[in-house]
Amino acid sequence: MNLVQHSNRRSRGGAELRTARLWSSARAVNPRRRTWLLAGAALFAGAFLLAVADSGQQAPMGSPDRPYLLPEANRPLDANQRMIMQDQQQKKANFEAVNVERKKQLSDDSVRLLKLANELKTEVDKTDKDTLSISVIRKADEIERLAHVVKEKMKLTVGAN
């Protein structure tokens, strides 16, 4: 070996030695530094995930005065849909009318029931404790029938749906 080759080998060996030291120092990171690096990476990943999740939940852009409506909500009703809507409105009006009539009948029947009950009480007070007249029995039957009718009308509900 001549002198030039020996000096090249030495210089290459020195470079290889320096490179080996750099790699070994890079692999042997201080445990404190490793903890900070992991914490920073976790913080960055969390911020990234929050930013992605938040961008998916934003409402479409529009003015606050006019909310964004889908095109289906803005289109006019066709003839069938208008007929269905009119039928529903008519049924609702009929239900309301029937309910008003039912309430009026209940009120009238209740007044009549109260009147008959008062009449029965006065007739029973007039009679002896051992005798009942035919008119008292008929009046009691009429009160019973009317009370049954009132009870059935109160059970009857003409629905809103």
C-alpha positions, 0 to 999 in steps of 0.5 A: 500500500502506498501512502495515498491509499493509506491516507484515503483509507484512513480518511474513509475510515474517519468518515465512516466512524463519524457517520456511525457516531451520528447514526448511533446518536440519532437512534439513542434519543433522550427519553425526555425528548422522545416524550415531548416528540410523542406528545407533540405528535399526539397533539397534532393528530388530535387537532387534525381530527377535530378540524376534519370533524368540524368541517363535516358538520358546518351548515351550508353557506347562506344568509341568516335571513333565508335558510337553505331549503332543498329543491324538493321543499321549494317546488309547487304541489301537483294536483294530487297533492293539492287534492290530498291537502284539501281533503285533509283540511276538509276532514279537519273542519268536519271533525271540529264541527262534529266535536262542537255539536257533540259538546253541545249535545252533552251539555243539553243532555247533562242539563236534562239529566240534572233536571230529571234527577232533581224531579226524582228527588222531590217525588221520592221525598213526597212518597212514604218510605215503603211505597214507590209510585210508577212515575218514580220508577219510570223517571229513574229508568229515564235517568238511567238511559240518559246517563248511559247516553251521556256516558257513551257520548263522552267516550266517543272522540272524533279524532284530530288525525 
